[in-house]
Amino acid sequence: MSIKFRLTLMSFLQFFVWGAWLITVGNYWFGTKQWSGEQFGAIFSTLGLSSIVMPAITGIIADKWINAEKLYGFLHILGGLALCYIPQVEDPTTFYYVIFAAMLCYMPTISLSNSVAYNILKNNNYDVVKVFPPIRVWGTIGFIAAMWITNLTDNKASANMFYLSAIAAFFLGLYSFSLPKCPPQKTISKSASLVEQLGLNAFKLFGTYKMALFFLFSMFLGGALQLTNMYGDVYLSEFSKIPEYANSFVVKYSTIIMSISQISETLFILAIPFFLKRFGIKQVMLISMIAWVLRFALFAFGNPVDGLWMIILSCIVYGMAFDFFNISGSLFVETTTDSKIRSSAQGLFMMMSNGFGAFFGGLFSGMVIDKYFTHDGIRDWHNIWLSFAGYALVITILFAIFFKHKHNSDQVANASH
């Protein structure tokens, strides 16, 4: 098998493991187990906590002591064991700790998979900028494939989703041991301080008003991302409680409908160079925020029959909302930070969005929905989505007013090459 094919398979399985349960776990939690919404928010906060704690630690281990591909494999096997145990759990508190253990293993593999791919491609004289994106796209395809399999096998509210994810994790863990070796780079000096070893020297960027503001908005947008991951499939599935929608396509194949979001994500990636060149980084980030407002508002007014177009349009808009901020935000960091701390700064961007953003978004949304929008076990989805749309609108307005950044098309072009 060619190197590119082997890395494509790795990328496919990396996100298949996640896609098998991430979007549908709400159906298992609320439908099968009938646990409370406030506790469910805490489950998604484990993604954030794991993203804050683990990537820096595993990065140091891979840099200094263990081959990256072996560490990657061990983490997937350990994560698979935790996933296998989930169906035996009978109370929400234990569920929290088991899923937290699984996420402590899984979340650092996202960055490790990139490191492994970059290392192998460079060692085989491939142009990483040209070759890696088509490989990474297969990760999104793996996520979509897992969602479809979970739905079409009638397991979107079943414990079997965790077994499916675990099987993929075990296979990927064992498969990674066969990949070309990625030995420790030992790029960190023995004399480096603990702060430098942990990549914390990038935190000095918070001393700059513009960067501090950017990281703050990254956290708020990171919270918005988790809202649809947490509640999107549950929202569509709960139309089954309304007789006129109970047997609709949307209720039966809610996970497949939600997968339009990921399909859209792959397509909007192709549009980013045009938008960045034409409008600049700040405007593209603003477009992303407006897209988040539309994502939530369209869900608020949609339904499985005459409002189906709103649900589908909301899923299409998601691709713009997700890609435009993540990629333009990454380019902003690339073009405005010192080369010596650029990698750490990118890590800080991910920590604020996928770490603190996911943690606070998961925690507070669960509490708010449970306290203000759930009555006798029935969730008021119309007002839930409207409140989320209002949240995104406030962020959009504040960002437009306070974040100042001058468009430089040459700078964007250089950073993206």
Beta strands, then each sheet from edge to edge (+ up, - down):
strand 1: 374-375
strand 2: 378-379
sheet 1: 1+ 2-
end
